[in-house]
Amino acid sequence: MRVLISGAGIAGPTLAWFLAKAGARITIVEKSHTLLRHGQHVDMRGSAIRVIKKMGLMDQVRRNHTTEKGAQFINPKGRPFALFPVRSTASFTAETEILRGDLAAILHEATKDHPNVNYLMSSNDDDTVKVKLSHGEVQEFDLLVAADGQWSKVRKQCFPPEYVNVVPLGMYAVYCTVPRLPSDNDWCNIYQALGSRFISLRPDPHGTIRAMFTRMPCNDAQKKAWQEASRSDRQTQEELLRREFADAGWQARRLLDAMDEAPDFYFHVIEQIKMSKWSNSRVVCVGDAAYAPSPLSGIGTSLAITGAYVLAGELSKLDNGEHPAKALEAYDSTLHPFVEEMQKIPSFVPAIAHPETAWKRYLLHSFVWALSKVVAIPWLGNRYGRESSDDNSSLPRYTSFDDEGSK
């Protein structure tokens, strides 16, 4: 089978690794000229850890851990008041915490013998997929995989609009990397400013700090300003951020001053992608292109890895020359119920983390402080802690992949 994968992030290389093992011929194409090493913290849970172990990459993931010790909330005076160490029940930090760019580099290294070129989509039919590459050559493939992210261009070109439901969550996020100061620490520092504003600082293993601003617009004027900025250039987005966070307090001024020099400024509209069907003839979506759960779920990377494994597994069961329709239907039916469950977000999220008024922030901080004391009690933490991150109950077994490593 000849497979073209668009996207060299997380889902694409994971899929390529397993498909290549099953005997398929893979081409990965990526619109960027070089591998993007930027990105914020991600983690892997449940069946995704089992997949990474099957690939023999777990040791590399551990070596690239972000060094984050856990999460701590910062009060209006700039002092930490509620700590959640990495192994505590309610910690925001997983033991498998890694930067997205570092994980992508590990997956790229594991699949680096496969070509990586730019291309423009031309056309496809039910017999083959025809792709015109950037240098003008036209190649044919048995399957085209859209692994090019939440705003997938392949999905837009190859799927009718009625297949895709974009669900806005009323929140915007801005990410950037700033220089580390001697006063910085190895915790995820969480600060909530009044007016539905949120700032976090997180360490990385590269000697810098990963900053994040999030905002839930409170009125129509703010909603309009953020919507317009999301479609504008970086300068416009930075100007909006300076206006909106100038009086936020804590380290807002430091971050706003450093923003100009950040190599990875990223303005993100927080949305979910929900598709009624993930395939259309010989084109299929995987990862965020198919089912972006949003950063609020904390499960996006795990879904991308698990989804790539299931798709590869179902394709591996096809006979030589067989149309992929059966495998694509099995991929959909196997994974769709799990994805729908993982995309469920409580109705009070993300508003609860963005208090608009002082009394709402006081109530939230009181609850967070009390929770930090409860989970610090060992027997309570053990009793009510999260399930093992190494659980593999939802991971299907495929005979083609039974002999992989488990490091």
Disulfide bonds with the S-S distance in Angstrom:
none
